[in-house]
Structures are given as C-alpha cells and as structure tokens.
Amino acid sequence: MKIHSDFTGGNIRVREQDGDRFYLENELRDTWKDWFYWAFCAEQAQGRTVTFVFGEKRLGYFGPAVSHDLKNWKWLDAREGDSFTYTFGQDEDRVYFAHHMLYHPERFERFAERHEMPLKTFCESSKGRKVPCAEFGRGEKKILLTARHHACESTGNYVLEGVLEVLLEQLPDGYSVLCVPFVDYDGVIEGDQGKFRIPHDHYKDYDLDKEPIYPQTKTIREYVAAHSVIFAFDFHSPWHLGGENDLCFIAHDSAEKLEGLNRLGELFEASITEAAFPYFHKNDHPQGLTWNTKDVAGFPAFVLSFPSSRAAFPLELAYFGRDDNRFTQARAVETGRCFGNALVRYMEEQETDFGRVRQPPDGVQGTL
C-alpha cells in the first residue's frame, strides 16, 4: 500500500505505521500557526481495511471527503474520534481522502470551456506559474471576483462558479468582470494551507503603506488603482468547524457602507433556494468584532479605500455544515447562483436610485 501527496493539492506525512493502522499528520510548511488542511491518496490497497489516525481537529463532522477522480466528492460518513476506517474494494486501486471537498483547477478550466469564457494569464506567480483569470463584459464599471487568497479554502471556488454562471448571462450594461479564481496559485497546486503564511498570507498583502510581496496581489492592487472597481467579492472558507464556521456568512469590512451591505445581505437571503446551502443575513459577522478587525489591511479594506467602491467583502462558506445543511458541491454552486441573482438585483436597484428623476422644488426648472 502506498500513501502519498503527489497530486495537485496533496498534503500529508506518514508519521507511523502499525499493521493496517496508519498515523498521519499534515504538513504546515511555512504556516506559523496550527491549521488543519490535509489531503492524500492511497494506492494498491484493494481488499484491505485500513484505519487512518490523525491528531485533534483534523476531521469534520462527517469524516473525510472521498473521491476517486479529484472531481466528484462524497462524505465517508464515518469517523471514530480523530480516526476513520476505510475498506477498499477490489477495484479501488486509487482513492483520495481530504479534510473537505477539494476544488481542482482543472474543474475551473472545464467550467470556462463549457461557458465559452476564455481564460488568460493574470500574472506569473512567485514560482513562475501562469496564474489564470477570466474577463468578460465591456463596461467601465468593474466587478472583481477572487478566491483562494488562502490556498486550502476551496469551498469558495464552488460558490464562485455559481456567481459566474449568473453574471455570464445577466451582467447589467455598463459593467465588466475580472475573476481571479486562485490568488495563491502556487499554494493551490502544491497543497499548502496558505493561511498564516510567513511573514503574512496573500489576503493580508494589501497594506497601502507597504509594497506587496506576492505578484498576484501586486497585480490586483494595480488593477484596482487603475479602474473603477464598484464591487469586489472574495470567496472563502472559515475555520475548521463549530459555531459560525458551520454557516454561510458575510464578514463586514465597512461600517461606513453598512446600509448597502445590509441591503445586499437581505437580497441574498431572499434569493436562497431549497437546493442551496442556506444563508441568513442575521449571521453576518460585524466589522470590529472578535477576529474581524483591521489590525492588518486585507483585500476588502484595500478596495474600499478607493472612492468608486460600493461594496467589498469576503463571503464565507463552511467546509462541512451540519446534518440539516450539509456541504455538497452542488449546493455550494447553487448558493453562488443565489448570490449572483442577489447582486444583479442589487445593481439594478442602485442604477434605478442613481438614475431616478426627482421632482424639483417649485419655481425651479429641470431635474435634480
């Protein structure tokens, strides 16, 4: 039997083996704080029943996510504390296990091809890889969509898919979209945590008083400075599990623009369908509370520092959910569609408000 991480997103170390019991741990690499991401492949184990043992806070409510092709994932629905046991079928020569349902860059390539959305190179990464992006629309008003500022947070890519589906069909006149689906592209390919990198991760590389250290964030900053970015949304996964980490929520990054954020949240909740992972506006995380501070400049705060911006925030979607709202690939994509529909409605409302002709006071000709 062979256990390895030799695939896109792989991250594992075999610490010890005792017969059919394997003791595993994840590689934190350049992450200065403990994190939980892992993903491995088991080969040549046909017919064996094997137990995989981790340390604490490495398995979700439903055990590991399981795949045979890195495309389709399901929950094992079995765990014994910090371990799980798997019986390999006679035809299962290669099985992937992961902390959560991964999103492979090839899936985004297939999505783009299916929707006739050409991909191009946004920039080159620190390690010389070509970072993909997509642009569509012809308007001067820009919508910036990003994901994977933290490499392991793949639930956001599923949501991003759904948002793009809607905007590709319903983008209002006057707008165009730039989408960077894998900001920490090197980390995505190599299977890094990406969160809490040393000296800081990609999400926190937006301090106006400092030069960026990553090519991707440098290029994003240049884009925002050169264009009229009206909306910017960054799609994330939260912490491992528990409390708000089992939900879908928006983290507010602007007390000054709270009215618009609240309206968009209301429209998002109203747009949620039964097929989606649920979202409730009341679960949004206020700016300045607990972890949501501005001690270090992040992506939304950077965008909001420009006068053209109306809304910018991270949207978080749980890795697992709970029994009554489990994460699945399809539900996450549908949540993205719901957000996309809410955004289009919000933009239409905004344009109506800005373009409304109001009656002038008595004796005054023209419009206000």
C-alpha positions in Angstrom: 0.0 0.0 0.0 1.2 3.5 -0.9 0.1 6.7 0.8 1.3 9.9 -0.9 0.6 13.6 -1.7 1.9 13.5 -5.3 -1.1 15.3 -6.8 -2.5 18.8 -7.0 -3.5 19.9 -3.5 -1.8 16.9 -1.8 -0.6 17.4 1.8 0.3 14.5 4.2 3.1 12.9 6.2 3.0 9.3 7.4 4.3 9.5 11.0 4.0 5.8 11.9 2.5 2.5 10.8 1.3 -0.4 12.9 0.0 -3.1 10.6 -3.2 -1.7 8.9 -3.2 1.3 11.2 -1.5 4.5 9.8 -0.7 7.5 11.9 -0.8 10.6 9.7 -0.2 14.3 10.1 -0.5 17.3 7.8 2.5 19.5 6.7 2.2 23.1 8.0 5.2 24.2 5.8 5.5 28.0 6.1 2.4 28.4 8.2 3.3 29.8 11.6 0.0 28.9 13.3 -1.6 25.4 13.6 -4.0 24.7 10.8 -6.0 21.7 9.7 -5.7 21.1 6.0 -4.7 17.7 4.6 -5.3 15.6 1.5 -3.7 12.3 0.5 -4.0 9.4 -2.0 -4.0 5.7 -1.0 -3.0 3.3 -3.8 -2.6 -0.5 -4.0 -4.8 -1.2 -1.0 -7.5 -3.3 -2.7 -9.4 -5.6 -0.3 -7.8 -4.1 2.8 -9.5 -2.5 5.8 -7.3 0.3 6.9 -7.5 2.8 9.8 -6.1 6.3 9.4 -5.3 8.2 12.7 -4.8 12.0 12.9 -4.3 14.4 15.8 -7.1 16.5 17.0 -9.1 19.0 14.9 -8.3 17.3 11.6 -11.6 15.5 10.8 -15.0 17.1 10.2 -18.5 16.0 11.4 -18.9 13.5 8.5 -15.4 12.1 8.4 -13.2 12.7 5.4 -14.2 13.7 1.9 -13.6 10.8 -0.5 -13.0 10.8 -4.3 -11.7 8.5 -7.0 -11.0 11.2 -9.6 -10.4 14.6 -7.7 -13.7 15.8 -9.4 -16.6 14.1 -7.6 -16.6 14.0 -3.8 -18.7 12.5 -1.1 -18.5 12.3 2.7 -17.4 8.9 4.1 -19.9 9.5 7.0 -17.8 7.5 9.4 -15.2 8.6 12.0 -14.1 7.3 15.4 -12.9 10.4 17.2 -9.7 11.5 15.4 -9.5 8.5 13.1 -11.5 6.8 10.3 -11.6 3.3 8.8 -12.0 2.5 5.2 -12.5 -0.8 3.4 -11.1 -0.7 -0.1 -13.0 -2.5 -2.8 -11.3 -5.0 -5.0 -11.4 -2.5 -7.9 -10.3 0.6 -5.8 -6.7 0.9 -6.8 -6.6 4.7 -6.1 -8.7 6.6 -3.6 -8.3 10.2 -2.5 -9.1 11.4 1.0 -9.2 15.0 2.2 -10.2 17.3 5.0 -13.0 18.7 2.8 -14.2 18.6 -0.8 -11.3 19.9 -2.9 -11.7 22.1 -6.0 -9.2 21.2 -8.7 -8.0 24.0 -11.1 -8.9 21.6 -13.9 -12.6 21.9 -12.9 -12.4 25.7 -13.4 -10.8 25.1 -16.8 -13.7 22.8 -17.8 -16.2 25.3 -16.5 -14.7 28.1 -18.5 -14.6 26.0 -21.7 -18.3 24.9 -21.2 -19.4 28.5 -20.8 -17.1 29.8 -23.6 -15.3 32.0 -21.1 -11.8 32.4 -22.3 -9.0 32.2 -19.8 -5.8 34.2 -19.9 -2.8 34.8 -17.8 -3.2 37.3 -15.0 0.4 37.3 -14.0 3.2 34.9 -13.1 3.4 33.5 -9.6 6.5 33.7 -7.3 7.4 30.2 -8.6 6.9 31.1 -12.3 3.5 29.5 -12.8 0.9 31.3 -15.0 -1.9 32.4 -12.8 -5.3 32.1 -14.7 -8.0 34.7 -14.8 -11.1 35.5 -16.8 -12.6 38.8 -18.1 -15.9 39.5 -19.7 -18.2 42.4 -20.3 -17.4 45.8 -21.8 -18.5 48.3 -19.2 -16.2 50.7 -17.4 -17.7 49.8 -14.0 -15.8 46.7 -12.7 -16.8 43.8 -10.6 -13.7 42.0 -9.1 -14.2 38.3 -8.0 -11.5 36.4 -6.3 -11.0 33.2 -4.4 -8.2 31.2 -2.7 -6.3 34.0 -1.1 -5.8 31.2 1.3 -4.8 28.2 -0.7 -6.8 25.5 1.1 -10.1 27.3 1.1 -11.7 25.5 -1.8 -15.4 25.9 -0.8 -15.3 29.4 -2.2 -14.5 28.2 -5.7 -17.8 26.3 -5.9 -19.7 29.5 -4.8 -17.7 31.5 -7.4 -18.8 29.1 -10.1 -22.4 29.8 -9.4 -21.8 33.6 -9.3 -20.1 33.5 -12.7 -22.9 31.4 -14.2 -25.4 34.2 -13.4 -23.2 37.1 -14.4 -22.3 35.5 -17.7 -26.0 35.5 -18.6 -27.3 38.6 -16.7 -24.4 41.1 -16.4 -26.1 44.6 -16.5 -25.0 47.0 -19.1 -22.1 49.2 -18.1 -20.3 46.5 -16.1 -17.5 44.1 -16.7 -16.0 41.4 -14.6 -12.5 40.3 -13.7 -12.2 36.9 -12.0 -9.0 35.6 -10.4 -10.1 32.1 -9.1 -6.8 31.1 -7.5 -5.0 34.0 -6.0 -2.5 31.8 -4.1 -1.9 29.7 -7.1 1.4 28.1 -6.0 -0.3 27.1 -2.7 -3.3 25.6 -4.5 -1.1 23.4 -6.8 1.3 22.4 -4.0 -1.3 21.7 -1.4 -0.3 24.4 1.1 -2.5 25.6 3.9 -2.0 29.2 2.7 -3.4 30.7 5.9 -1.0 32.4 8.2 2.0 32.2 5.8 5.2 33.8 7.0 5.6 36.8 7.0 1.9 37.2 6.0 -0.5 35.5 3.7 -1.9 36.8 0.4 -5.1 38.1 2.0 -3.1 40.5 4.2 -0.8 41.7 1.4 -2.9 44.9 0.8 -1.4 47.4 3.3 -1.3 50.8 1.4 1.8 51.8 3.3 3.8 48.7 2.2 4.9 47.2 -1.0 3.2 43.8 -1.9 5.3 40.7 -1.6 3.3 38.5 -4.0 2.9 39.0 -7.7 -0.8 38.2 -7.7 -1.7 40.8 -5.0 0.6 43.3 -6.7 -1.3 42.9 -9.9 -4.7 43.0 -8.2 -3.7 46.2 -6.4 -2.6 47.8 -9.7 -5.9 46.8 -11.3 -8.0 48.3 -8.6 -5.9 51.5 -8.7 -6.3 51.8 -12.5 -10.0 51.0 -12.8 -13.4 52.0 -11.3 -14.0 48.9 -9.2 -17.6 49.1 -7.9 -17.9 45.7 -6.3 -15.2 43.3 -5.0 -16.1 39.9 -3.5 -13.6 37.4 -2.2 -14.9 33.8 -1.6 -13.5 32.0 1.4 -13.9 29.1 3.8 -13.8 29.9 7.6 -12.1 27.9 10.4 -12.4 24.1 10.7 -15.8 23.8 12.3 -18.1 25.0 15.2 -20.4 28.0 15.7 -20.4 30.4 12.7 -17.9 28.2 11.0 -20.7 25.8 10.2 -22.6 28.5 8.3 -22.5 30.8 5.2 -22.0 34.4 6.2 -20.6 37.7 5.1 -17.8 39.4 7.0 -18.5 43.2 7.0 -15.5 45.4 6.3 -17.0 48.8 6.3 -19.1 50.5 9.0 -19.5 53.5 6.6 -21.2 51.4 3.9 -23.3 49.2 6.2 -26.6 50.2 4.6 -25.6 48.8 1.2 -24.1 45.7 2.8 -27.3 45.1 4.7 -29.4 45.5 1.6 -27.3 43.1 -0.4 -27.5 40.6 2.5 -31.3 40.9 2.5 -31.5 40.3 -1.2 -29.1 37.3 -0.9 -31.2 35.7 1.8 -34.4 36.3 -0.2 -32.7 34.6 -3.2 -31.7 31.4 -1.5 -33.4 28.3 -2.9 -34.1 24.9 -1.3 -31.2 23.5 -3.4 -28.7 25.9 -1.9 -26.6 25.8 1.2 -28.6 28.3 3.3 -27.6 31.8 4.1 -29.2 34.1 6.7 -28.4 37.8 6.8 -28.6 37.7 10.7 -25.5 35.5 10.7 -23.2 38.1 9.1 -20.1 39.0 11.1 -19.9 42.7 12.0 -16.7 44.7 11.4 -14.7 45.2 14.6 -16.0 42.1 16.5 -13.7 39.3 17.6 -11.4 38.3 14.7 -12.9 40.7 12.2 -10.6 43.7 12.9 -8.5 45.9 10.7 -5.2 45.4 12.5 -3.7 44.3 9.2 -5.1 45.6 5.9 -7.0 43.0 4.0 -8.3 42.7 0.4 -11.8 44.3 1.0 -10.4 47.2 3.1 -7.9 48.0 0.3 -10.7 48.1 -2.3 -13.0 50.2 -0.1 -10.2 52.7 0.3 -11.0 53.8 -3.3 -14.0 56.2 -3.8 -15.5 54.2 -6.6 -16.3 51.2 -4.4 -19.8 50.5 -3.1 -19.3 47.1 -1.6 -16.4 44.7 -0.9 -16.3 41.8 1.5 -15.4 38.1 1.9 -18.2 35.6 1.7 -17.5 32.6 3.9 -19.0 29.1 3.3 -18.5 26.2 5.8 -16.3 23.3 5.0 -18.9 20.8 6.3 -22.1 22.4 7.6 -24.3 20.3 9.9 -26.7 17.5 9.4 -29.5 19.8 8.4 -27.4 21.9 6.0 -24.5 19.7 4.7 -22.0 21.0 2.3 -22.1 19.4 -1.1 -20.5 20.6 -4.4 -23.9 21.1 -6.0 -25.4 23.1 -3.0 -22.4 25.4 -2.9 -22.6 26.2 -6.6 -26.3 26.9 -6.2 -25.5 29.2 -3.3 -23.3 31.1 -5.7 -26.1 31.4 -8.2 -28.3 32.8 -5.4 -25.6 35.4 -4.6 -25.3 36.2 -8.3 -29.0 36.8 -8.6 -29.0 39.0 -5.5 -26.1 41.0 -6.8 -27.8 41.6 -10.2 -31.0 42.7 -8.3 -28.9 45.0 -6.1 -27.1 46.6 -9.1 -30.5 47.2 -10.8 -31.8 48.9 -7.6 -28.6 51.0 -7.4 -28.9 52.1 -11.0 -32.6 53.0 -10.5 -31.7 55.0 -7.4 -29.0 56.9 -9.2 -31.0 57.5 -12.4 -34.3 58.4 -10.8 -35.6 61.8 -11.9 -36.9 63.6 -8.8 -39.4 66.5 -8.9 -37.6 69.9 -8.5 -38.8 72.4 -5.9 -41.5 74.9 -7.0 -40.2 77.5 -9.4 -37.0 75.5 -10.3 -36.7 74.2 -13.9 -35.1 70.9 -14.7 -34.2 67.9 -12.6 -32.1 67.2 -9.5 
